[in-house]
Amino acid sequence: MNPAEQYILNQPEPFRAILLHLQILVEHTLPEIELKFKYKIPFYYLKGKPFCYFNASHKKEFVDVGFVKGPQIKIHQEHQITENRKKMMSLRYTSLDAIKDNIFIDVLKAASELY
């Protein structure tokens, strides 16, 4: 099994459910994307370049989906977390219900157009 998939499956709830749902959305929306295990977390690559990562923060109780070209994504900015970042942006989820599939998919598509 891919270490990135193992990372996801080894997470306690609710992190595992959130990560699995996000994984399905990413891989369904961008079937050409490649899941790797970099920096000890699941990291997606698009066209051989870093695209986005998943990070389960147990201490802060959220799942962070970080986008490498985040500041260039101009849609749904009200949902974006940039806090002192110049090159990254993330979407954060504290529960499965917090994920709005249409917003997440819009952001994925906008980010993919930058590659």
C-alpha positions in Angstrom: 0.0 0.0 0.0 1.1 3.5 -0.8 2.5 5.3 2.4 0.2 8.2 1.7 -2.8 6.0 1.7 -1.6 4.3 4.8 -1.3 7.8 6.5 -4.9 8.4 5.6 -6.2 5.0 6.8 -4.2 5.3 10.1 -5.8 8.5 11.1 -8.4 8.5 14.0 -11.9 9.7 13.3 -13.0 12.2 12.3 -9.8 12.9 10.4 -9.9 9.6 8.5 -13.4 10.2 7.2 -12.5 13.8 6.1 -9.3 12.7 4.4 -11.0 9.8 2.6 -13.8 12.1 1.3 -11.2 14.7 0.1 -9.1 12.0 -1.5 -12.2 10.8 -3.5 -13.0 14.4 -4.6 -9.4 15.1 -5.7 -8.9 11.8 -7.6 -12.3 12.0 -9.3 -11.9 15.6 -10.3 -8.3 15.2 -11.5 -7.8 11.6 -12.5 -4.3 12.4 -13.9 -3.1 13.5 -10.4 -0.5 11.4 -8.6 -0.5 10.7 -4.9 2.9 10.6 -3.2 4.2 10.6 0.4 6.4 13.7 0.9 7.3 15.5 4.1 5.6 12.7 6.0 2.1 13.6 4.6 0.1 12.8 1.5 1.1 15.2 -1.3 -0.5 15.3 -4.7 1.5 16.0 -7.8 0.1 17.3 -11.1 2.2 17.1 -14.3 5.1 16.1 -12.1 4.9 19.2 -9.9 3.7 19.7 -6.3 0.0 20.5 -6.3 -1.6 20.1 -2.9 -1.1 18.2 0.4 -3.3 16.8 3.1 -2.3 17.4 6.8 -4.3 16.2 9.7 -3.6 18.4 12.7 -4.7 16.5 15.8 -3.6 19.3 18.1 -5.6 22.0 16.3 -8.4 19.6 15.3 -8.6 20.2 11.6 -7.6 18.8 8.2 -5.6 21.2 6.2 -5.6 21.0 2.3 -2.7 23.1 1.3 -2.4 24.4 -2.3 1.1 25.2 -3.6 -0.1 27.9 -6.0 -2.8 29.0 -3.6 -2.3 32.8 -3.7 -3.0 32.6 -7.5 -6.4 31.0 -6.9 -8.9 33.8 -7.1 -12.2 32.0 -6.5 -13.8 31.3 -3.1 -11.2 33.5 -1.4 -13.6 33.8 1.6 -12.8 30.1 2.4 -9.1 30.3 1.9 -6.6 30.4 4.8 -3.4 32.3 4.1 -2.3 33.4 7.6 1.2 34.8 7.0 1.8 32.7 3.9 3.2 34.1 0.7 3.3 30.9 -1.4 0.6 28.6 0.0 -3.1 28.7 0.7 -5.2 26.1 2.4 -8.8 25.0 2.9 -9.5 23.7 6.4 -12.1 21.2 7.6 -13.1 20.3 11.2 -15.8 17.8 10.2 -17.1 15.9 7.2 -20.2 18.2 7.2 -17.9 21.3 6.8 -16.8 20.1 3.3 -18.8 21.8 0.6 -18.0 19.6 -2.4 -18.8 22.2 -5.0 -16.4 24.8 -3.5 -13.6 22.3 -3.0 -14.0 21.0 -6.6 -14.1 24.6 -7.9 -10.8 25.3 -6.1 -9.2 22.1 -7.4 -10.2 23.0 -11.0 -8.9 26.6 -10.7 -5.6 25.4 -9.2 -5.2 22.8 -11.9 -5.5 25.5 -14.6 -2.3 27.0 -13.2 -0.3 24.0 -14.3 
